[in-house]
């Protein structure tokens, strides 16, 4: 009888975990489909990096405009542009522009992937539901399938009504916690046709050093 009870308990637990995972997958699919339905997306965000042991506590902000794979990313006084073929990193402080092929960003989480990266390489489960300033934010816990990953887990906070990502909390195995909070999320904005075009002649005229990798 005890063995039967244990088996029933294990079965119920496994069933509950499967249902939890299925709910998380459905929610993430809703988010992905919503993101893909927009012609373009503009995100203004706050970035925080914290590691108590290393006494690191940094905060800054940034913004990114995305259209398909293309993006224009402003962060820490620098700008990164991806026109679909090449990545241009513009650093006004150093008066430098670094140009790299698309392959240089394929294995990293780039701005164009920041709203869809969770589709591959993770196990996921529903986490806590929080009420943040009147908004219901449902968190989904993502755990990398690759056991060698430097990431311990990621909490993805999703607005239950809009299905937009509100917050990302990444915890590294070294204790570093990275938090990205969305301040503004705009879609289908009127964009200049030249927004994702790099004007090399302009930067050469301004005396920038062009580096090609």
Secondary structure by P-SEA (a helix, b strand, c coil): caaaaaaaaaaaaaaaaaaaaaaaaaaaaaaaaaaaaccbbbbbbbbbbbbcccbbbbbbcbbbbbcccccccccccbbbbbcccbbbbbbccccbbbbbcccccccccccccccccccccbbbbbccccccccbbbbbbbbbbccccccccbbbbbbccccccccbbbbbccccbbbbbbbcccccccccccccccccaaaaaaabbbbbcc
